[in-house]
Amino acid sequence: MQLNDSVWDVSSNGGHQPVLAGELVELLDPQPDDTVIDCTFGAGGHARKIAALLDEPAVFIGIDRDPEAQRYFDMFEQEQACRCRFIHSNFADALQDMGDNGFQADLIYLDLGVSSMQLDRPERGFSYSYNAPLDMRMDPETSLTARQVVNGYSYEELVRIFKDYGEERYSRQIARYICREREKRPYETTLQLVDTVKAAIPTPARFGAGHPARRVFQALRIAVNDELASLERGLDMALNLLAPGGCLAVISFHSLEDRIVKRFFNARVGRCECPPDLPQCVCGAEASIKVLTRRPVTPSADEIGENPRSQSAKLRAAEKLG
Ligand SMILES: C[S@@+](CC[C@H](N)C(=O)[O-])C[C@H]1O[C@@H](n2cnc3c(N)ncnc32)[C@H](O)[C@@H]1O
């Protein structure tokens, strides 16, 4: 498929509006000489806001598993006063490597999910709005595609993916329909799958809130990119890398991600787990972080109005204790 110039925006932000950007900057509070890691660089929208506050001795590292992000990083780098480096990798692996090499950072942040550039490029297969090959890989060098999942996974595995990762009410019906249809003709394209979802769910559900295939597409994307496992591992690695007093912030876009972040933070605030009838604490619970967001920060009505993709965003942040 040819690159479509109308949707492939090579402007400096790729048409991607960073979500909760002001709130992220306020929580991270970058200092001019900080070492900063952006784990999900994308088009560098957040990176620009943060790097604007850095100066010469500072270091800015951008990570993204999508090699397309390198183009945006190259443009970003030219505008910066500090030293910059791009790493094409899953952030969990990159953070682990840096930790193994004794690297420390002052600020680490993640803006999870998919970028507008990925969604708006039909040939990547992320969107239910364009007809394209069923792909959905954030890193085209990885092997598992949505096509392989849809055509190769068992009925039970498909039900689990749609239910667990998409919170799809009609998981069984959709998985059953897929298993029947793929016997006749393998699934190749996004619209083939959209048609199946529409045919498998009850008629009123086709006209409910949002696109009827939204949850199935989200579920497949999470499975193809193993997103939740990367997040769990990445949070551990990030906290490891942070210098005492450093800050970790995460913007998530659905409840599965937010739950992982919330549990990760809660497990490290040193909450005593002794039975309530013990006279004193014996579990030795020790806080390794201080949570900076008692409740997750969410976008204002104005931001949602300007950028509907921000609607489900939640920002949580924590400071590493010394
Ligand atoms: C929502 S976008 C980030 C947008 C960016 N903050 C901006 O303002 O332009 C998410 C990006 O994270 C990348 N990504 C998602 N999971 C990743 C992972 N496990 N490792 C590295 N990059 C990841 C995606 O490829 C995508 O480019």
The ligand as an SDF file (V2000), in Angstrom:
LIG
                    3D

 27 29  0  0  0  0  0  0  0  0999 V2000
    0.2940    7.6650   23.0840 C   0  0  0  0  0  0  0  0  0  0  0  0
    1.7460    7.4870   22.1200 S   0  0  0  0  0  0  0  0  0  0  0  0
    2.8820    8.6160   22.8470 C   0  0  0  0  0  0  0  0  0  0  0  0
    2.7300    9.9960   22.3300 C   0  0  0  0  0  0  0  0  0  0  0  0
    3.7600   10.9670   22.8480 C   0  0  0  0  0  0  0  0  0  0  0  0
    3.7260   11.1190   24.2730 N   0  0  0  0  0  0  0  0  0  0  0  0
    3.5790   12.3100   22.1780 C   0  0  0  0  0  0  0  0  0  0  0  0
    3.2340   13.2820   22.8700 O   0  0  0  0  0  0  0  0  0  0  0  0
    3.7770   12.3960   20.9590 O   0  0  0  0  0  0  0  0  0  0  0  0
    2.3790    5.9740   22.6560 C   0  0  0  0  0  0  0  0  0  0  0  0
    3.6830    5.5790   22.0020 C   0  0  0  0  0  0  0  0  0  0  0  0
    4.2570    4.5880   22.8210 O   0  0  0  0  0  0  0  0  0  0  0  0
    4.8050    3.5830   22.0410 C   0  0  0  0  0  0  0  0  0  0  0  0
    4.7870    2.3870   22.8830 N   0  0  0  0  0  0  0  0  0  0  0  0
    3.7230    1.7310   23.3800 C   0  0  0  0  0  0  0  0  0  0  0  0
    4.1190    0.6920   24.1310 N   0  0  0  0  0  0  0  0  0  0  0  0
    5.4720    0.7010   24.1190 C   0  0  0  0  0  0  0  0  0  0  0  0
    6.4720   -0.1220   24.7120 C   0  0  0  0  0  0  0  0  0  0  0  0
    6.1600   -1.1690   25.4760 N   0  0  0  0  0  0  0  0  0  0  0  0
    7.7700    0.1860   24.5020 N   0  0  0  0  0  0  0  0  0  0  0  0
    8.1160    1.2680   23.7450 C   0  0  0  0  0  0  0  0  0  0  0  0
    7.2090    2.0580   23.1360 N   0  0  0  0  0  0  0  0  0  0  0  0
    5.9060    1.7910   23.3290 C   0  0  0  0  0  0  0  0  0  0  0  0
    3.9170    3.5080   20.8100 C   0  0  0  0  0  0  0  0  0  0  0  0
    4.6360    2.9880   19.7160 O   0  0  0  0  0  0  0  0  0  0  0  0
    3.5300    4.9710   20.6150 C   0  0  0  0  0  0  0  0  0  0  0  0
    4.4050    5.6160   19.7210 O   0  0  0  0  0  0  0  0  0  0  0  0
  1  2  1  0
  2  3  1  0
  2 10  1  0
  3  4  1  0
  4  5  1  0
  5  6  1  0
  5  7  1  0
  7  8  2  0
  7  9  1  0
 10 11  1  0
 11 12  1  0
 11 26  1  0
 12 13  1  0
 13 14  1  0
 13 24  1  0
 14 15  1  0
 14 23  1  0
 15 16  2  0
 16 17  1  0
 17 18  1  0
 17 23  2  0
 18 19  1  0
 18 20  2  0
 20 21  1  0
 21 22  2  0
 22 23  1  0
 24 25  1  0
 24 26  1  0
 26 27  1  0
M  CHG  2   2   1   9  -1
M  END
$$$$
